[in-house]
Amino acid sequence: MTRVNPLDDLTDFAPKPAGDRPSKSVPREVIDRIATDNNFPSRQPVAPAAPAVKQQRRYVTGRNQQINIKATGETIEKLHRIADELGLPYGEVLNKALDALETASR
């Protein structure tokens, strides 16, 4: 079975001359009113709600070593909370915690 080409017979096709096109234009206000009356959704971008962004911590401390540890979500939240309350970077909170642990174990 052969497939029929839908574009095979276009001999009678001819585009309209440029001058034959209607130049009627509808005022923008009329289009906006009709769209509003018929509850057409707007395609204008909607400003997204600002996501809750944690304030970044930027401290110049001279620390240049990194430590990666796994912890529970509760432990991480506790670290964040303590660092925020004391206004200290994470490294300083860790240093104070280790000093306190060392003192307590003596």
C-alpha positions in Angstrom: 0.0 0.0 0.0 1.4 3.4 -0.9 1.0 6.4 1.2 -0.8 9.4 -0.4 1.1 12.7 -0.3 -1.3 15.3 1.1 0.8 18.1 -0.5 0.9 16.5 -4.0 -1.6 18.7 -5.8 -1.0 22.3 -4.8 -1.2 23.8 -8.3 -4.3 25.9 -7.4 -2.6 27.3 -4.3 -1.4 30.9 -4.4 -0.8 33.3 -1.5 -2.9 36.4 -1.3 -1.2 39.6 -2.6 0.0 41.8 0.2 -2.5 44.6 -0.6 -5.5 42.3 -0.3 -5.1 41.7 3.4 -7.6 43.5 5.6 -6.0 46.2 7.8 -8.7 46.2 10.4 -7.2 46.3 13.9 -9.1 46.2 17.1 -8.0 48.7 19.8 -6.0 47.2 22.6 -8.5 48.5 25.2 -11.4 46.6 23.5 -9.3 43.4 23.6 -8.5 43.9 27.2 -12.1 44.5 28.1 -13.3 41.4 26.3 -10.6 39.3 28.0 -11.6 40.6 31.4 -15.3 40.2 30.8 -14.8 36.5 29.8 -12.3 35.7 32.5 -9.4 34.9 30.2 -6.2 34.1 32.1 -3.5 36.7 31.7 -0.2 35.5 30.2 1.7 38.3 31.8 4.4 37.0 34.2 3.4 37.0 37.8 6.1 38.0 40.3 6.9 34.9 42.3 6.6 35.1 46.1 10.0 35.6 47.6 11.2 32.3 49.1 12.4 32.3 52.6 16.1 32.5 52.3 18.4 32.0 55.2 20.8 34.8 55.7 24.3 33.8 54.5 27.1 33.6 56.9 30.2 35.4 55.7 33.0 35.5 58.3 36.7 36.2 57.6 38.3 34.0 60.3 41.5 32.6 58.8 40.1 29.1 58.8 41.0 27.3 55.6 40.3 23.7 56.4 37.1 21.9 55.8 35.5 19.1 57.6 32.6 17.1 56.3 30.5 15.1 58.8 27.2 13.3 58.6 24.6 14.3 61.2 20.9 14.0 61.8 18.6 16.9 60.8 18.1 17.7 64.5 21.8 18.0 65.1 22.2 20.3 62.1 19.3 22.5 63.2 20.8 22.7 66.7 24.1 23.8 65.2 22.4 26.4 63.1 20.3 27.6 66.1 23.3 27.9 68.4 25.5 29.7 65.8 22.7 32.2 65.2 22.1 32.8 68.9 25.8 33.4 69.6 26.4 35.2 66.3 29.4 32.9 65.6 30.6 31.0 62.6 30.2 27.2 62.7 33.9 26.6 63.1 33.9 28.8 66.3 30.8 27.0 67.7 32.6 23.6 67.0 35.8 24.9 68.7 33.8 26.0 71.8 31.9 22.7 71.9 35.2 20.7 71.7 36.8 22.9 74.4 33.8 22.3 76.7 33.8 18.6 76.0 37.6 18.4 76.7 37.1 20.3 80.0 34.2 18.1 81.1 36.1 14.9 80.4 39.1 15.9 82.6 
